[in-house]
Amino acid sequence: MLPRIFQRLRHRLFGGDTSYDAGLENEAHFWRQALADGGKRWSPEAFRQRMDPEFAFPTHLQELVAASPAASRDPIRVLDVGAGPLTAVGFHWPGRKVALSAVDPLAETFDGILKDLQLTPPVRTQKAAGEDLLSVFPADSFDIVVCSNALDHSRDPLQCVRQMFAVTQPGGWVFLWHYRNEAEEEGYAGLHQWNLDEADGDMVLWNRKARHSCRVELGNQAVVDTRVDPQVSRAIVTRIQKRVV
Ligand SMILES: C[S@@+](CC[C@H](N)C(=O)[O-])C[C@H]1O[C@@H](n2cnc3c(N)ncnc32)[C@H](O)[C@@H]1O
């Protein structure tokens, strides 16, 4: 994601509008550039994969399905929160059916970008913020809820975690993948108002004013397990299983 490095450098050198709303505009601008020219300036491989109608449902999520009541359910209901214009979660699993929904608060803007670029995504992102999932989906309605590199772009990540947990079926999983402490890295500019980090297997959400523990906030119905991603520098993975009570 080279353009983001330039954005960061420009922000550090010249300053500019660091508000959350300006961050949303930058995000839309980033995706317009990223999807132009078949993703050449972003990642041709990611572009190809995300446009592929046979984009594979990943092994690490297959493993979560196997460890949940969805092991014997058809279709498996999956939600990608903060999906961007092209979800990074696959949906093709030979012998199984995956019903993938994708949401993002910028969905309408993304629709405009996709239309201008004459792109039809295999899964259309619908409009919803992570904080408001229950206004769009009933409680307990997904087997797996994924959020990748987006929770720390939201205004209220704790509310997002609560809502992701609420729309997860008992026995199902919330799967989170993020870079640790991005707000510190980005100087609390634009969308980066919160840091996510690992502490004794818990996931903590913190900034200069507050600190929240997912274990404390979600209580006994949640089993929270956060680890460093051994394959990606500075990344952490959190798996939260919703106990069947
Ligand atoms: C860095 S992109 C990641 C997109 C995608 N998950 C991926 O991995 O390519 C961050 C996304 O978070 C979205 N976002 C911002 N605020 C959000 C919120 N409150 N709830 C959910 N997503 C949000 C942005 O619109 C953007 O699409």
The ligand as a Gaussian input file, in Angstrom:
#p B3LYP/6-31G(d) Opt

LIG

0 1
 C       -8.058000       0.224000       5.588000
 S       -9.701000      -0.018000       5.027000
 C       -9.815000      -1.790000       5.157000
 C      -10.797000      -2.353000       4.185000
 C      -10.836000      -3.894000       4.144000
 N      -11.261000      -4.476000       5.394000
 C       -9.503000      -4.451000       3.742000
 O       -8.898000      -5.189000       4.534000
 O       -9.053000      -4.161000       2.628000
 C      -10.656000       0.545000       6.437000
 C      -12.157000       0.542000       6.190000
 O      -12.815000       0.840000       7.418000
 C      -13.992000       1.533000       7.077000
 N      -14.591000       2.182000       8.263000
 C      -14.460000       3.454000       8.705000
 N      -15.253000       3.662000       9.761000
 C      -15.897000       2.500000       9.996000
 C      -16.889000       2.096000      10.940000
 N      -17.356000       2.937000      11.849000
 N      -17.352000       0.843000      10.873000
 C      -16.889000      -0.027000       9.942000
 N      -15.955000       0.311000       9.018000
 C      -15.484000       1.552000       9.047000
 C      -13.519000       2.498000       6.008000
 O      -14.588000       3.074000       5.285000
 C      -12.620000       1.589000       5.177000
 O      -13.306000       0.985000       4.113000

